[in-house]
Amino acid sequence: MALFVFLNIIVAFHAYKFTHFYDNKTGQSHNYQLMSGMDAAKAILFGVDIYKSVIRSRPDFPYQTFHTRTGDGMLLEGWFIPKDNAKGTVILFHGHGGSRSNIIPEANAFHNFGYNVCMTDFRAHGNSEGNTCTIGYDESADVKAAYDYVVNKGEKNIVLYGISLGAATITKAMTDYKDIQPSKLILEMPFGSLQDAVKGKLRTMHLPPQPLTGLLIFWGGVEQGFWTYHLEPTEYVKNIHVPVLMQWGSNDIRVTKAETDSLYANLATKQKQLVIYRNSGHGSLLTKEPEKWENSIKAFLEKRL
């Protein structure tokens, strides 16, 4: 019993640290491998402080910095990159622990394809407010805020693009807010459920999924105040009826092929396509296989449906 209680205390600390980011001027997080002695022991027992991501690079094209507030009061910061005679607007969403600067290569590419580009930092990321990340639960309001910002500009042809957490959050936002109706979706490596996401994280840390997954999910829900077992993009996609391009890398250790297949099968739309990248993992598919990414994205955007 004492061991069980001790294990739960440790897991509760780690669940908290995984979803709470700290302000830091350098943006550098501690690394387990560089620790020794008391610091390493403390990290194992109580987790490692993760600092908010910082903006490290800028788009290749002139951009406007904007701010928008979510329905639950969070102030988000983003960039809008206008394009002359634009075909539409692509709204991009980054992954967990990143910022909008992480998806600048994709933003530049969409701009070159002839689109305006809008990109925001999720809450607790980059220059947006907050220090708490709910792995997509509350962040669906961030997607809604960015979408409304573009709609208020008068845009009719809106494409939503997300990678990892960004892709998963788009699926929840379209379930939570029925008025989010983009022309098309591009989803890259979304996780199937929060449980799957935790298992993926544990795989990267070379830790066993059981019993840690269940404990992390439970304590994360207690700390965040919502039922974490209902956070399932695999279910959310059943509400998506617009054309969808899904993309995944064969070397992805965070998101499995089974998750990807399940998500794809559950998409309600019949206008869907799955592209698999044989030489890529859980990261920028554009950076790893640029020619294939550009060809698949351009073909999807240009296809008349």
C-alpha positions in Angstrom: 0.0 0.0 0.0 2.8 2.4 0.8 4.5 1.7 -2.5 1.2 2.3 -4.3 0.7 5.6 -2.6 4.3 6.6 -3.3 3.9 5.8 -7.0 0.8 7.8 -7.2 2.4 10.8 -5.6 5.3 10.6 -8.1 3.0 10.3 -11.1 0.8 13.2 -9.9 3.9 15.4 -9.9 4.9 14.3 -13.4 1.3 14.8 -14.8 1.4 18.3 -13.5 4.8 19.1 -14.9 3.8 17.7 -18.3 0.9 20.1 -18.6 2.3 23.3 -17.0 4.9 25.4 -18.6 7.0 28.0 -16.8 8.1 31.4 -17.9 11.8 31.6 -18.8 13.8 34.1 -20.8 16.0 31.5 -22.4 13.3 29.0 -23.2 15.7 26.2 -22.3 14.3 23.2 -20.5 16.3 20.9 -18.2 17.6 17.7 -19.7 17.6 14.5 -17.7 20.7 13.2 -19.4 22.7 16.3 -18.3 21.7 16.0 -14.6 23.5 14.2 -11.9 23.2 13.7 -8.2 20.4 15.4 -6.3 19.1 17.2 -9.4 18.6 13.9 -11.2 16.9 12.3 -8.2 14.6 15.4 -7.8 13.7 15.2 -11.5 12.9 11.5 -11.3 10.7 12.0 -8.2 9.0 15.3 -9.0 9.4 15.8 -12.8 11.2 18.5 -14.8 10.2 22.1 -15.2 9.3 22.7 -18.8 9.6 26.3 -20.0 7.3 28.0 -22.4 8.5 27.9 -26.0 9.8 31.1 -27.5 9.6 32.6 -30.9 13.0 31.9 -32.5 12.4 32.7 -36.2 10.1 34.8 -38.4 8.3 34.2 -41.7 10.1 34.9 -45.0 7.3 37.3 -46.0 5.9 40.6 -44.6 3.5 39.7 -41.7 1.2 41.4 -39.3 1.2 40.5 -35.6 -2.3 40.3 -34.1 -4.0 39.4 -30.8 -7.3 37.7 -30.3 -9.1 36.6 -27.2 -10.7 33.2 -26.8 -14.2 32.5 -25.5 -12.8 31.6 -22.0 -10.7 34.8 -21.8 -7.2 33.8 -23.0 -5.2 36.3 -25.1 -3.5 34.7 -28.0 -0.8 36.1 -30.2 -0.3 35.3 -33.9 0.8 36.3 -37.3 -1.2 37.0 -40.4 0.8 36.8 -43.7 -1.2 38.4 -46.5 -0.9 37.3 -50.1 -1.9 39.4 -53.1 -4.9 37.9 -55.0 -5.0 35.1 -52.4 -6.9 31.9 -53.2 -8.0 31.7 -49.6 -6.5 31.5 -46.1 -4.7 28.6 -44.4 -4.8 28.6 -40.5 -1.9 26.7 -39.0 -1.7 25.1 -35.6 1.6 23.8 -34.0 2.4 20.9 -31.7 2.7 20.4 -28.0 5.5 22.4 -26.4 6.2 24.3 -29.6 5.1 27.7 -31.0 4.1 29.2 -34.3 7.8 29.6 -35.3 8.1 25.8 -35.4 5.7 25.7 -38.4 7.2 28.6 -40.4 8.5 26.2 -43.2 4.9 25.1 -43.7 3.6 28.7 -43.5 6.1 29.8 -46.2 5.0 26.9 -48.4 1.3 27.7 -48.2 2.1 31.4 -48.9 4.0 30.3 -52.0 1.0 28.2 -53.0 -1.0 31.4 -53.2 -2.7 31.6 -49.8 -2.9 34.1 -47.0 -1.5 32.4 -43.8 -2.7 32.8 -40.3 -0.9 31.1 -37.4 -1.3 31.5 -33.6 0.4 30.2 -30.5 -1.8 27.9 -28.4 -2.3 29.1 -24.8 0.7 28.4 -22.7 2.9 28.4 -25.8 5.0 31.1 -27.4 3.7 34.6 -26.7 0.2 33.6 -25.9 -1.2 33.9 -22.3 -1.3 31.1 -19.8 0.9 28.4 -18.4 -1.4 25.5 -18.5 -1.8 23.1 -21.5 -4.8 20.7 -21.5 -3.5 18.7 -24.5 -6.3 19.9 -26.7 -9.3 20.0 -24.3 -9.4 23.8 -23.7 -7.3 24.6 -26.7 -10.3 23.9 -29.0 -11.3 27.4 -28.0 -8.0 28.7 -29.4 -8.8 27.1 -32.8 -12.2 28.8 -32.6 -10.6 32.2 -31.9 -8.2 31.9 -34.8 -11.0 30.8 -37.1 -13.3 33.7 -36.1 -10.4 36.1 -36.6 -10.1 35.0 -40.2 -13.8 34.9 -40.8 -14.1 38.5 -39.5 -11.7 39.4 -42.3 -14.3 38.3 -44.8 -12.6 35.1 -45.8 -14.8 32.4 -47.3 -12.2 29.8 -48.4 -10.5 28.6 -45.1 -8.2 25.6 -44.8 -7.2 24.3 -41.4 -3.8 22.7 -41.0 -2.5 21.1 -37.8 0.4 19.0 -36.8 0.3 16.6 -33.8 -1.5 18.4 -31.0 -2.6 21.0 -33.5 -4.3 18.4 -35.7 -5.9 16.6 -32.8 -7.2 19.9 -31.4 -8.8 20.8 -34.7 -10.9 17.6 -34.6 -12.2 18.6 -31.1 -12.9 22.2 -32.1 -15.0 21.0 -35.0 -17.0 18.9 -32.6 -17.3 21.7 -30.0 -18.2 24.5 -32.4 -20.5 23.6 -35.2 -19.9 26.9 -37.0 -16.3 25.9 -37.7 -16.8 24.8 -41.3 -13.5 25.1 -43.3 -13.4 24.3 -46.9 -10.7 21.6 -46.3 -8.6 20.1 -43.5 -5.0 18.9 -43.4 -4.2 16.7 -40.4 -0.7 15.6 -39.8 0.0 12.8 -37.3 -2.9 13.5 -34.8 -3.0 11.2 -31.8 -6.0 8.9 -31.5 -6.8 9.6 -27.8 -5.2 11.2 -24.8 -4.3 7.7 -23.6 -2.6 7.1 -26.9 -0.7 10.4 -26.6 0.6 9.5 -23.2 1.7 6.0 -24.4 3.5 7.8 -27.2 5.3 10.1 -24.8 6.3 7.1 -22.6 7.7 5.4 -25.6 10.0 8.3 -26.3 11.2 8.1 -22.7 11.7 4.3 -22.9 9.2 3.8 -20.0 6.6 1.0 -19.8 3.0 2.1 -20.7 1.5 0.2 -17.8 0.6 1.1 -15.2 1.9 4.6 -15.9 -0.5 5.5 -18.7 -3.6 5.0 -16.5 -2.1 6.8 -13.6 -1.0 9.8 -15.6 -4.4 10.1 -17.3 -6.2 9.9 -14.0 -4.0 12.5 -12.2 -3.9 14.7 -15.2 -7.7 14.8 -15.2 -7.9 15.5 -11.5 -5.4 18.4 -11.8 -7.1 19.8 -14.9 -10.6 19.3 -13.8 -12.1 17.3 -16.7 -12.7 13.7 -17.7 -9.6 12.9 -19.7 -10.9 9.6 -21.0 -13.3 11.5 -23.3 -10.5 13.3 -25.1 -10.6 11.1 -28.3 -9.9 12.5 -31.7 -10.8 9.1 -33.0 -14.4 9.9 -32.0 -14.3 13.6 -32.9 -13.5 12.8 -36.6 -16.9 11.2 -36.9 -18.3 14.7 -37.0 -16.1 15.9 -39.8 -17.7 16.0 -43.3 -15.4 18.3 -45.2 -12.5 17.0 -47.4 -9.5 15.8 -45.4 -5.9 15.1 -46.2 -4.3 13.0 -43.4 -0.5 12.5 -43.4 1.8 10.3 -41.2 5.4 9.2 -41.1 6.3 5.5 -40.9 9.0 6.2 -38.4 6.7 8.0 -36.0 7.2 6.5 -32.5 4.7 8.9 -30.9 1.6 8.1 -33.1 1.1 4.5 -34.3 -0.1 3.3 -37.7 -3.1 1.7 -35.8 -4.1 5.1 -34.5 -3.8 6.7 -37.9 -5.8 4.0 -39.6 -8.5 4.3 -37.0 -8.7 8.0 -37.3 -8.9 7.8 -41.1 -11.5 5.0 -41.1 -13.7 7.1 -38.7 -13.7 10.3 -40.7 -17.3 10.9 -41.7 -16.3 12.4 -45.1 -15.9 10.3 -48.2 -13.6 12.9 -49.6 -10.5 11.8 -47.8 -6.9 10.8 -48.5 -4.1 9.3 -46.4 -0.5 9.9 -47.4 2.3 7.9 -45.7 5.9 9.2 -45.6 8.3 6.3 -45.5 11.3 8.3 -44.3 9.7 10.5 -41.7 8.9 10.4 -38.0 7.0 12.6 -35.6 8.1 16.0 -36.9 7.9 18.2 -39.9 7.1 16.1 -43.0 7.9 19.0 -45.2 11.4 19.3 -43.8 12.1 15.6 -44.1 10.5 14.9 -47.5 9.9 18.3 -49.1 9.1 17.2 -52.6 6.5 14.6 -51.6 4.9 17.0 -49.1 4.6 19.9 -51.6 3.2 17.6 -54.2 0.6 16.0 -52.0 -0.5 19.4 -50.4 -0.7 21.2 -53.8 -2.7 18.3 -55.3 -5.1 18.4 -52.4 -5.5 22.1 -52.4 -6.0 22.3 -56.1 -8.5 19.4 -56.4 -11.9 20.6 -57.2 -14.5 18.8 -55.0 
